[in-house]
Amino acid sequence: MHRGDRGMVTVETAFATLFLAGALALAILVGGAAFVLGQCQVTANEVARQSARGDAAAVARATADAPAGAQVVGRREGGASVVEVTWHLRLGSMSWPLVARAQVLEER
């Protein structure tokens, strides 16, 4: 081993550890966002279904089950109940909207 090569393994290990920590953090962030998007989709489906049935109390309960910070917007469109649930993924000063949408024909 040359005298100038001392410490190279330590530096390489440090960089590899930083890279793996960053990759793990990114995987956790993406996994968490996918989980919340799934919750938003479940909420959108339930609110649209109950809205199509005309059950205002069930709509209120389903809306209350939305993930914290999510916005639930419903409307009638061509004989159907359309619901969009939007949640913003925030990372520092950046933000990305995650939107789940459900459409259910009205029951009559």
MODELLER restraints for C-alpha pairs under 7 A, 6 or more apart:
rsr = mdl.restraints
at = mdl.atoms
rsr.add(forms.Gaussian(group=physical.xy_distance, feature=features.Distance(at['CA:36:A'], at['CA:67:A']), mean=6.98, stdev=0.5))
rsr.add(forms.Gaussian(group=physical.xy_distance, feature=features.Distance(at['CA:37:A'], at['CA:98:A']), mean=6.43, stdev=0.5))
rsr.add(forms.Gaussian(group=physical.xy_distance, feature=features.Distance(at['CA:37:A'], at['CA:100:A']), mean=6.82, stdev=0.5))
rsr.add(forms.Gaussian(group=physical.xy_distance, feature=features.Distance(at['CA:39:A'], at['CA:67:A']), mean=6.73, stdev=0.5))
rsr.add(forms.Gaussian(group=physical.xy_distance, feature=features.Distance(at['CA:40:A'], at['CA:66:A']), mean=6.37, stdev=0.5))
rsr.add(forms.Gaussian(group=physical.xy_distance, feature=features.Distance(at['CA:40:A'], at['CA:67:A']), mean=6.74, stdev=0.5))
rsr.add(forms.Gaussian(group=physical.xy_distance, feature=features.Distance(at['CA:40:A'], at['CA:85:A']), mean=5.78, stdev=0.5))
rsr.add(forms.Gaussian(group=physical.xy_distance, feature=features.Distance(at['CA:40:A'], at['CA:100:A']), mean=5.77, stdev=0.5))
rsr.add(forms.Gaussian(group=physical.xy_distance, feature=features.Distance(at['CA:41:A'], at['CA:100:A']), mean=4.92, stdev=0.5))
rsr.add(forms.Gaussian(group=physical.xy_distance, feature=features.Distance(at['CA:41:A'], at['CA:101:A']), mean=6.68, stdev=0.5))
rsr.add(forms.Gaussian(group=physical.xy_distance, feature=features.Distance(at['CA:43:A'], at['CA:62:A']), mean=6.27, stdev=0.5))
rsr.add(forms.Gaussian(group=physical.xy_distance, feature=features.Distance(at['CA:43:A'], at['CA:63:A']), mean=6.78, stdev=0.5))
rsr.add(forms.Gaussian(group=physical.xy_distance, feature=features.Distance(at['CA:43:A'], at['CA:65:A']), mean=6.87, stdev=0.5))
rsr.add(forms.Gaussian(group=physical.xy_distance, feature=features.Distance(at['CA:43:A'], at['CA:66:A']), mean=5.71, stdev=0.5))
rsr.add(forms.Gaussian(group=physical.xy_distance, feature=features.Distance(at['CA:44:A'], at['CA:83:A']), mean=5.58, stdev=0.5))
rsr.add(forms.Gaussian(group=physical.xy_distance, feature=features.Distance(at['CA:44:A'], at['CA:84:A']), mean=6.06, stdev=0.5))
rsr.add(forms.Gaussian(group=physical.xy_distance, feature=features.Distance(at['CA:44:A'], at['CA:85:A']), mean=5.86, stdev=0.5))
rsr.add(forms.Gaussian(group=physical.xy_distance, feature=features.Distance(at['CA:44:A'], at['CA:100:A']), mean=6.49, stdev=0.5))
rsr.add(forms.Gaussian(group=physical.xy_distance, feature=features.Distance(at['CA:44:A'], at['CA:101:A']), mean=5.97, stdev=0.5))
rsr.add(forms.Gaussian(group=physical.xy_distance, feature=features.Distance(at['CA:44:A'], at['CA:102:A']), mean=5.45, stdev=0.5))
rsr.add(forms.Gaussian(group=physical.xy_distance, feature=features.Distance(at['CA:45:A'], at['CA:102:A']), mean=5.28, stdev=0.5))
rsr.add(forms.Gaussian(group=physical.xy_distance, feature=features.Distance(at['CA:46:A'], at['CA:62:A']), mean=6.23, stdev=0.5))
rsr.add(forms.Gaussian(group=physical.xy_distance, feature=features.Distance(at['CA:47:A'], at['CA:59:A']), mean=5.20, stdev=0.5))
rsr.add(forms.Gaussian(group=physical.xy_distance, feature=features.Distance(at['CA:47:A'], at['CA:62:A']), mean=5.63, stdev=0.5))
rsr.add(forms.Gaussian(group=physical.xy_distance, feature=features.Distance(at['CA:47:A'], at['CA:63:A']), mean=6.46, stdev=0.5))
rsr.add(forms.Gaussian(group=physical.xy_distance, feature=features.Distance(at['CA:47:A'], at['CA:83:A']), mean=6.92, stdev=0.5))
rsr.add(forms.Gaussian(group=physical.xy_distance, feature=features.Distance(at['CA:48:A'], at['CA:81:A']), mean=5.55, stdev=0.5))
rsr.add(forms.Gaussian(group=physical.xy_distance, feature=features.Distance(at['CA:48:A'], at['CA:82:A']), mean=6.04, stdev=0.5))
rsr.add(forms.Gaussian(group=physical.xy_distance, feature=features.Distance(at['CA:48:A'], at['CA:83:A']), mean=5.60, stdev=0.5))
rsr.add(forms.Gaussian(group=physical.xy_distance, feature=features.Distance(at['CA:48:A'], at['CA:102:A']), mean=6.27, stdev=0.5))
rsr.add(forms.Gaussian(group=physical.xy_distance, feature=features.Distance(at['CA:48:A'], at['CA:103:A']), mean=6.27, stdev=0.5))
rsr.add(forms.Gaussian(group=physical.xy_distance, feature=features.Distance(at['CA:48:A'], at['CA:104:A']), mean=5.88, stdev=0.5))
rsr.add(forms.Gaussian(group=physical.xy_distance, feature=features.Distance(at['CA:49:A'], at['CA:104:A']), mean=6.00, stdev=0.5))
rsr.add(forms.Gaussian(group=physical.xy_distance, feature=features.Distance(at['CA:50:A'], at['CA:58:A']), mean=6.05, stdev=0.5))
rsr.add(forms.Gaussian(group=physical.xy_distance, feature=features.Distance(at['CA:50:A'], at['CA:59:A']), mean=5.57, stdev=0.5))
rsr.add(forms.Gaussian(group=physical.xy_distance, feature=features.Distance(at['CA:51:A'], at['CA:59:A']), mean=6.04, stdev=0.5))
rsr.add(forms.Gaussian(group=physical.xy_distance, feature=features.Distance(at['CA:51:A'], at['CA:81:A']), mean=6.35, stdev=0.5))
rsr.add(forms.Gaussian(group=physical.xy_distance, feature=features.Distance(at['CA:52:A'], at['CA:80:A']), mean=6.90, stdev=0.5))
rsr.add(forms.Gaussian(group=physical.xy_distance, feature=features.Distance(at['CA:52:A'], at['CA:81:A']), mean=5.48, stdev=0.5))
rsr.add(forms.Gaussian(group=physical.xy_distance, feature=features.Distance(at['CA:52:A'], at['CA:104:A']), mean=6.36, stdev=0.5))
rsr.add(forms.Gaussian(group=physical.xy_distance, feature=features.Distance(at['CA:52:A'], at['CA:105:A']), mean=6.32, stdev=0.5))
rsr.add(forms.Gaussian(group=physical.xy_distance, feature=features.Distance(at['CA:52:A'], at['CA:106:A']), mean=4.24, stdev=0.5))
rsr.add(forms.Gaussian(group=physical.xy_distance, feature=features.Distance(at['CA:52:A'], at['CA:107:A']), mean=5.80, stdev=0.5))
rsr.add(forms.Gaussian(group=physical.xy_distance, feature=features.Distance(at['CA:53:A'], at['CA:106:A']), mean=6.42, stdev=0.5))
rsr.add(forms.Gaussian(group=physical.xy_distance, feature=features.Distance(at['CA:53:A'], at['CA:107:A']), mean=5.48, stdev=0.5))
rsr.add(forms.Gaussian(group=physical.xy_distance, feature=features.Distance(at['CA:63:A'], at['CA:72:A']), mean=6.76, stdev=0.5))
rsr.add(forms.Gaussian(group=physical.xy_distance, feature=features.Distance(at['CA:69:A'], at['CA:87:A']), mean=6.45, stdev=0.5))
rsr.add(forms.Gaussian(group=physical.xy_distance, feature=features.Distance(at['CA:70:A'], at['CA:85:A']), mean=6.45, stdev=0.5))
rsr.add(forms.Gaussian(group=physical.xy_distance, feature=features.Distance(at['CA:70:A'], at['CA:86:A']), mean=5.47, stdev=0.5))
rsr.add(forms.Gaussian(group=physical.xy_distance, feature=features.Distance(at['CA:70:A'], at['CA:87:A']), mean=4.49, stdev=0.5))
rsr.add(forms.Gaussian(group=physical.xy_distance, feature=features.Distance(at['CA:71:A'], at['CA:85:A']), mean=5.52, stdev=0.5))
rsr.add(forms.Gaussian(group=physical.xy_distance, feature=features.Distance(at['CA:71:A'], at['CA:86:A']), mean=5.16, stdev=0.5))
rsr.add(forms.Gaussian(group=physical.xy_distance, feature=features.Distance(at['CA:71:A'], at['CA:87:A']), mean=6.48, stdev=0.5))
rsr.add(forms.Gaussian(group=physical.xy_distance, feature=features.Distance(at['CA:72:A'], at['CA:84:A']), mean=5.90, stdev=0.5))
rsr.add(forms.Gaussian(group=physical.xy_distance, feature=features.Distance(at['CA:72:A'], at['CA:85:A']), mean=4.51, stdev=0.5))
rsr.add(forms.Gaussian(group=physical.xy_distance, feature=features.Distance(at['CA:72:A'], at['CA:86:A']), mean=6.62, stdev=0.5))
rsr.add(forms.Gaussian(group=physical.xy_distance, feature=features.Distance(at['CA:73:A'], at['CA:83:A']), mean=5.64, stdev=0.5))
rsr.add(forms.Gaussian(group=physical.xy_distance, feature=features.Distance(at['CA:73:A'], at['CA:84:A']), mean=5.33, stdev=0.5))
rsr.add(forms.Gaussian(group=physical.xy_distance, feature=features.Distance(at['CA:73:A'], at['CA:85:A']), mean=6.40, stdev=0.5))
rsr.add(forms.Gaussian(group=physical.xy_distance, feature=features.Distance(at['CA:74:A'], at['CA:82:A']), mean=5.63, stdev=0.5))
rsr.add(forms.Gaussian(group=physical.xy_distance, feature=features.Distance(at['CA:74:A'], at['CA:83:A']), mean=4.23, stdev=0.5))
rsr.add(forms.Gaussian(group=physical.xy_distance, feature=features.Distance(at['CA:74:A'], at['CA:84:A']), mean=6.40, stdev=0.5))
rsr.add(forms.Gaussian(group=physical.xy_distance, feature=features.Distance(at['CA:75:A'], at['CA:81:A']), mean=5.96, stdev=0.5))
rsr.add(forms.Gaussian(group=physical.xy_distance, feature=features.Distance(at['CA:75:A'], at['CA:82:A']), mean=5.38, stdev=0.5))
rsr.add(forms.Gaussian(group=physical.xy_distance, feature=features.Distance(at['CA:75:A'], at['CA:83:A']), mean=6.49, stdev=0.5))
rsr.add(forms.Gaussian(group=physical.xy_distance, feature=features.Distance(at['CA:76:A'], at['CA:82:A']), mean=6.07, stdev=0.5))
rsr.add(forms.Gaussian(group=physical.xy_distance, feature=features.Distance(at['CA:79:A'], at['CA:105:A']), mean=6.09, stdev=0.5))
rsr.add(forms.Gaussian(group=physical.xy_distance, feature=features.Distance(at['CA:79:A'], at['CA:106:A']), mean=5.87, stdev=0.5))
rsr.add(forms.Gaussian(group=physical.xy_distance, feature=features.Distance(at['CA:80:A'], at['CA:103:A']), mean=6.41, stdev=0.5))
rsr.add(forms.Gaussian(group=physical.xy_distance, feature=features.Distance(at['CA:80:A'], at['CA:104:A']), mean=5.40, stdev=0.5))
rsr.add(forms.Gaussian(group=physical.xy_distance, feature=features.Distance(at['CA:80:A'], at['CA:105:A']), mean=4.10, stdev=0.5))
rsr.add(forms.Gaussian(group=physical.xy_distance, feature=features.Distance(at['CA:80:A'], at['CA:106:A']), mean=5.10, stdev=0.5))
rsr.add(forms.Gaussian(group=physical.xy_distance, feature=features.Distance(at['CA:81:A'], at['CA:103:A']), mean=5.63, stdev=0.5))
rsr.add(forms.Gaussian(group=physical.xy_distance, feature=features.Distance(at['CA:81:A'], at['CA:104:A']), mean=5.29, stdev=0.5))
rsr.add(forms.Gaussian(group=physical.xy_distance, feature=features.Distance(at['CA:81:A'], at['CA:105:A']), mean=6.18, stdev=0.5))
rsr.add(forms.Gaussian(group=physical.xy_distance, feature=features.Distance(at['CA:81:A'], at['CA:106:A']), mean=6.33, stdev=0.5))
rsr.add(forms.Gaussian(group=physical.xy_distance, feature=features.Distance(at['CA:82:A'], at['CA:102:A']), mean=5.78, stdev=0.5))
rsr.add(forms.Gaussian(group=physical.xy_distance, feature=features.Distance(at['CA:82:A'], at['CA:103:A']), mean=4.43, stdev=0.5))
rsr.add(forms.Gaussian(group=physical.xy_distance, feature=features.Distance(at['CA:82:A'], at['CA:104:A']), mean=6.61, stdev=0.5))
rsr.add(forms.Gaussian(group=physical.xy_distance, feature=features.Distance(at['CA:83:A'], at['CA:101:A']), mean=5.70, stdev=0.5))
rsr.add(forms.Gaussian(group=physical.xy_distance, feature=features.Distance(at['CA:83:A'], at['CA:102:A']), mean=5.36, stdev=0.5))
rsr.add(forms.Gaussian(group=physical.xy_distance, feature=features.Distance(at['CA:83:A'], at['CA:103:A']), mean=6.50, stdev=0.5))
rsr.add(forms.Gaussian(group=physical.xy_distance, feature=features.Distance(at['CA:84:A'], at['CA:99:A']), mean=6.67, stdev=0.5))
rsr.add(forms.Gaussian(group=physical.xy_distance, feature=features.Distance(at['CA:84:A'], at['CA:100:A']), mean=5.65, stdev=0.5))
rsr.add(forms.Gaussian(group=physical.xy_distance, feature=features.Distance(at['CA:84:A'], at['CA:101:A']), mean=4.45, stdev=0.5))
rsr.add(forms.Gaussian(group=physical.xy_distance, feature=features.Distance(at['CA:84:A'], at['CA:102:A']), mean=6.60, stdev=0.5))
rsr.add(forms.Gaussian(group=physical.xy_distance, feature=features.Distance(at['CA:85:A'], at['CA:99:A']), mean=5.69, stdev=0.5))
rsr.add(forms.Gaussian(group=physical.xy_distance, feature=features.Distance(at['CA:85:A'], at['CA:100:A']), mean=5.22, stdev=0.5))
rsr.add(forms.Gaussian(group=physical.xy_distance, feature=features.Distance(at['CA:85:A'], at['CA:101:A']), mean=6.46, stdev=0.5))
rsr.add(forms.Gaussian(group=physical.xy_distance, feature=features.Distance(at['CA:86:A'], at['CA:97:A']), mean=6.47, stdev=0.5))
rsr.add(forms.Gaussian(group=physical.xy_distance, feature=features.Distance(at['CA:86:A'], at['CA:98:A']), mean=5.65, stdev=0.5))
rsr.add(forms.Gaussian(group=physical.xy_distance, feature=features.Distance(at['CA:86:A'], at['CA:99:A']), mean=4.49, stdev=0.5))
rsr.add(forms.Gaussian(group=physical.xy_distance, feature=features.Distance(at['CA:86:A'], at['CA:100:A']), mean=6.53, stdev=0.5))
rsr.add(forms.Gaussian(group=physical.xy_distance, feature=features.Distance(at['CA:87:A'], at['CA:97:A']), mean=5.78, stdev=0.5))
rsr.add(forms.Gaussian(group=physical.xy_distance, feature=features.Distance(at['CA:87:A'], at['CA:98:A']), mean=5.25, stdev=0.5))
rsr.add(forms.Gaussian(group=physical.xy_distance, feature=features.Distance(at['CA:87:A'], at['CA:99:A']), mean=6.55, stdev=0.5))
rsr.add(forms.Gaussian(group=physical.xy_distance, feature=features.Distance(at['CA:88:A'], at['CA:95:A']), mean=6.07, stdev=0.5))
rsr.add(forms.Gaussian(group=physical.xy_distance, feature=features.Distance(at['CA:88:A'], at['CA:96:A']), mean=5.44, stdev=0.5))
rsr.add(forms.Gaussian(group=physical.xy_distance, feature=features.Distance(at['CA:88:A'], at['CA:97:A']), mean=4.35, stdev=0.5))
rsr.add(forms.Gaussian(group=physical.xy_distance, feature=features.Distance(at['CA:88:A'], at['CA:98:A']), mean=5.88, stdev=0.5))
rsr.add(forms.Gaussian(group=physical.xy_distance, feature=features.Distance(at['CA:89:A'], at['CA:95:A']), mean=5.46, stdev=0.5))
rsr.add(forms.Gaussian(group=physical.xy_distance, feature=features.Distance(at['CA:89:A'], at['CA:96:A']), mean=5.08, stdev=0.5))
rsr.add(forms.Gaussian(group=physical.xy_distance, feature=features.Distance(at['CA:89:A'], at['CA:97:A']), mean=6.17, stdev=0.5))
rsr.add(forms.Gaussian(group=physical.xy_distance, feature=features.Distance(at['CA:89:A'], at['CA:98:A']), mean=6.98, stdev=0.5))
rsr.add(forms.Gaussian(group=physical.xy_distance, feature=features.Distance(at['CA:90:A'], at['CA:96:A']), mean=6.54, stdev=0.5))
